[in-house]
């Protein structure tokens, strides 16, 4: 049974400067909740209630968000504004939080390796807060992937089809179609040019990883942009065993880009947001 979910939240968020100069990009709000809270809610819904945060300098607001603010609680106790705290109170009552710092930005693979001490020797989820995934009224993406892990017991990455003109922004997979949106990964390339991409199936920010990924990451040399790429480690894992890719049910918004962030805000406001509850 998977219990933990790792959140790499140490990045600088340069595409949202100057807003992210002093504010973590993960705290940017989609309507009335920060991005990272949506991810934590998805994790808890999937049964992954131990939240491991890999943070960095200037990220204290994330830790403070997942804590009680006694002054605020006291100020609005008994007023109509108290209902605005419903969603975060639910998160705090159901989840437990632990964190460590990534001292240097050396890629997603390095961020995940930094979280090894929080995860230990067990399978775990990974959620990238930049990718907001919603599936109203149905299982969230991580819950869908947990069900698959319980069946196959191997690493799983979430994928979606993207236009070839955007493919160089993603890790890309190719593999054997197993039906039901599942592929057994045979090839995986980090941010290829369109002419070099093995398919248009792009990896997005949801993973379930088995603990042997840590040893693989330790032995993975720097790849694209001189960073330790999770894609490279997953390719090694696929060659030595099995990695599955899953075309998930639901919608995904790239909130690491301004257009995606605006699109997500409009969608959530029109389809999910409820005044006072979020």
PEJOWO-V85231 format. One record per residue. N is the residue number from 1. RES is the residue in one small letter. PSI is psi in radians with two decimals (999 if undefined). Layout:
n: (N | N)
res: (RES | RES)
psi: (PSI | PSI)
This chain:
n: (1 | 2 | 3 | 4 | 5 | 6 | 7 | 8 | 9 | 10 | 11 | 12 | 13 | 14 | 15 | 16 | 17 | 18 | 19 | 20 | 21 | 22 | 23 | 24 | 25 | 26 | 27 | 28 | 29 | 30 | 31 | 32 | 33 | 34 | 35 | 36 | 37 | 38 | 39 | 40 | 41 | 42 | 43 | 44 | 45 | 46 | 47 | 48 | 49 | 50 | 51 | 52 | 53 | 54 | 55 | 56 | 57 | 58 | 59 | 60 | 61 | 62 | 63 | 64 | 65 | 66 | 67 | 68 | 69 | 70 | 71 | 72 | 73 | 74 | 75 | 76 | 77 | 78 | 79 | 80 | 81 | 82 | 83 | 84 | 85 | 86 | 87 | 88 | 89 | 90 | 91 | 92 | 93 | 94 | 95 | 96 | 97 | 98 | 99 | 100 | 101 | 102 | 103 | 104 | 105 | 106 | 107 | 108 | 109 | 110 | 111 | 112 | 113 | 114 | 115 | 116 | 117 | 118 | 119 | 120 | 121 | 122 | 123 | 124 | 125 | 126 | 127 | 128 | 129 | 130 | 131 | 132 | 133 | 134 | 135 | 136 | 137 | 138 | 139 | 140 | 141 | 142 | 143 | 144 | 145 | 146 | 147 | 148 | 149 | 150 | 151 | 152 | 153 | 154 | 155 | 156 | 157 | 158 | 159 | 160 | 161 | 162 | 163 | 164 | 165 | 166 | 167 | 168 | 169 | 170 | 171 | 172 | 173 | 174 | 175 | 176 | 177 | 178 | 179 | 180 | 181 | 182 | 183 | 184 | 185 | 186 | 187 | 188 | 189 | 190 | 191 | 192 | 193 | 194 | 195 | 196 | 197 | 198 | 199 | 200 | 201 | 202 | 203 | 204 | 205 | 206 | 207 | 208 | 209 | 210 | 211 | 212 | 213 | 214 | 215 | 216 | 217 | 218 | 219 | 220 | 221 | 222 | 223 | 224 | 225 | 226 | 227 | 228 | 229 | 230 | 231 | 232 | 233 | 234 | 235 | 236 | 237 | 238 | 239 | 240 | 241 | 242 | 243 | 244 | 245 | 246 | 247 | 248 | 249 | 250 | 251 | 252 | 253 | 254 | 255 | 256 | 257 | 258 | 259 | 260 | 261 | 262 | 263 | 264 | 265 | 266 | 267 | 268 | 269 | 270 | 271 | 272 | 273 | 274 | 275 | 276 | 277 | 278)
res: (x | x | x | x | x | x | x | x | x | x | x | x | x | x | x | x | x | x | x | x | x | x | x | x | x | x | x | x | x | x | x | x | x | x | x | x | x | x | x | x | x | x | x | x | x | x | x | x | x | x | x | x | x | x | x | x | x | x | x | x | x | x | x | x | x | x | x | x | x | x | x | x | x | x | x | x | x | x | x | x | x | x | x | x | x | x | x | x | x | x | x | x | x | x | x | x | x | x | x | x | x | x | x | x | x | x | x | x | x | x | x | x | x | x | x | x | x | x | x | x | x | x | x | x | x | x | x | x | x | x | x | x | x | x | x | x | x | x | x | x | x | x | x | x | x | x | x | x | x | x | x | x | x | x | x | x | x | x | x | x | x | x | x | x | x | x | x | x | x | x | x | x | x | x | x | x | x | x | x | x | x | x | x | x | x | x | x | x | x | x | x | x | x | x | x | x | x | x | x | x | x | x | x | x | x | x | x | x | x | x | x | x | x | x | x | x | x | x | x | x | x | x | x | x | x | x | x | x | x | x | x | x | x | x | x | x | x | x | x | x | x | x | x | x | x | x | x | x | x | x | x | x | x | x | x | x | x | x | x | x | x | x | x | x | x | x | x | x | x | x | x | x | x | x | x | x | x | x)
psi: (2.27 | 2.31 | -0.38 | 2.61 | 2.27 | 2.32 | 1.81 | 1.90 | 0.58 | -0.11 | 2.84 | -0.43 | 0.77 | -0.43 | -0.16 | 0.30 | 2.53 | -0.03 | -0.66 | 0.18 | -0.67 | 0.07 | 2.20 | 2.39 | -0.50 | -0.25 | 0.01 | 2.31 | 2.37 | 1.78 | -1.70 | 0.16 | 2.45 | 2.68 | -0.77 | -0.53 | -0.66 | -0.74 | -0.73 | -0.69 | -0.69 | -0.71 | -0.83 | -0.69 | -0.59 | -0.02 | 0.05 | 1.55 | -0.06 | 1.88 | 2.09 | 2.05 | 2.12 | 1.76 | -3.04 | -3.00 | 2.47 | 0.30 | 0.35 | -0.46 | -0.52 | -0.83 | -0.72 | -0.60 | -0.67 | 0.85 | 2.94 | 2.37 | 1.70 | -0.68 | -0.81 | -0.81 | -0.74 | -0.66 | -0.66 | 0.08 | 2.29 | 0.01 | 2.98 | -0.39 | -0.29 | -0.50 | -0.38 | -0.29 | 0.04 | -0.85 | -0.72 | -0.56 | -0.68 | -0.75 | -0.80 | -0.55 | -0.46 | -0.48 | 2.76 | 2.59 | 2.39 | 2.69 | 2.73 | 2.92 | 2.41 | 1.92 | -0.49 | 2.52 | 1.68 | 0.45 | 2.89 | -0.67 | -0.74 | -0.68 | -0.74 | -0.70 | -0.63 | -0.53 | 0.08 | -0.70 | -0.41 | -0.49 | -0.81 | -2.80 | 1.14 | 2.73 | 2.66 | 2.76 | 2.80 | 2.26 | 2.22 | 2.03 | -0.42 | -0.55 | 1.84 | 2.09 | 2.26 | 2.57 | 1.21 | 2.30 | -0.08 | 3.08 | 2.41 | 2.98 | -0.77 | -0.65 | -0.68 | -0.73 | -0.59 | -0.72 | -0.70 | -0.71 | -0.72 | -0.42 | -0.74 | -0.40 | 0.83 | 3.02 | 2.51 | 2.38 | 2.53 | 2.45 | 2.79 | 2.73 | 2.36 | 2.69 | 2.50 | -0.47 | -0.25 | 0.03 | -0.47 | 0.00 | -0.11 | 2.85 | 2.47 | 2.43 | 2.78 | 2.57 | -3.08 | 2.21 | 2.05 | -0.02 | 2.79 | 0.43 | 0.13 | 2.46 | 2.43 | 2.06 | 2.25 | -0.43 | 2.58 | 2.19 | 2.39 | 2.07 | 1.05 | 2.75 | 2.71 | -0.70 | -0.29 | -0.08 | 2.34 | -0.25 | -3.01 | 0.38 | 1.84 | 2.46 | 2.29 | 3.14 | 0.86 | 2.21 | 2.64 | 2.21 | 2.43 | 2.68 | -0.28 | -0.20 | -0.49 | -0.79 | -0.66 | -0.76 | -0.65 | -0.54 | 0.06 | 2.09 | 2.78 | 2.43 | -2.23 | 2.31 | 0.33 | 0.29 | 2.75 | 1.93 | 2.22 | -0.61 | -0.75 | -0.73 | -0.69 | -0.60 | -0.72 | -0.75 | -0.70 | -0.65 | -0.54 | -0.22 | -1.89 | 2.31 | 2.30 | 2.59 | 2.41 | 2.13 | 1.73 | 2.87 | 2.30 | -3.02 | 2.53 | 2.38 | 2.29 | 1.56 | 0.09 | -0.15 | 2.63 | -0.80 | -0.73 | -0.66 | -0.77 | -0.73 | -0.74 | -0.75 | -0.82 | -0.73 | -0.83 | -0.73 | -0.71 | -0.45 | -0.36 | -0.71 | 2.36 | 2.20 | 2.20 | -0.31 | -0.73 | 999)
